[in-house]
Amino acid sequence: MIELVKISDKHMDSLVKLLNNENVSKWLLHVPFPYSHEDAEKFIEKCRDNNTDHLFAIEKDGMHVGGIGIHIKGEHKAEIGYWLGEEYWRKGYLTVALNKVIDLALNDLNLKRIYAGTFENNIASEKLLLKCGFEYEGTLRKNLKKGGVYFNEKIFSIIAD
């Protein structure tokens, strides 16, 4: 069973294990590689001090497999971000987690627009967003910069009725 739980100190070691993987971190704008315990400590502290966003660890039967969050960008909109440890890819876990977050954003938080951006060549993420009801809006050229390299960003959204 997939559950979304508040990120806490209990996720310290698993954050390092899951995010210290270049195949994962290359698709995450603010995640360095290598990923250290110090990086995990800073992230957990940021989650603890954040009263605006909704940030969760994704757990499968109590085991930490990834993360997902709703980053509030105004009174009516938010950006959604997510990741999974590589060993958990292509198992459907992120589909379940993303649908839970979509429901929270649209129904509990009453947001009118939720959106997500992907690195242009992140085909798996694009497919996930489309599968979960997002629509492709367009590409922002050289909108992302990671490690001194510029990348195009594809934008997907769901607009509430």
Secondary structure, 3 states (H helix, E strand, C coil): CEEEEECCHHHHHHHHHHHCCHHHHCCCCCCCCCCCHHHHHHHHHHHHHCCCCEEEEEEECCEEEEEEEEEECCCCEEEEEEEECHHHCCCCHHHHHHHHHHHHHHHHCCCCEEEEEEECCCHHHHHHHHHCCCEEEEEEEEEEEECCEEEEEEEEEEECC
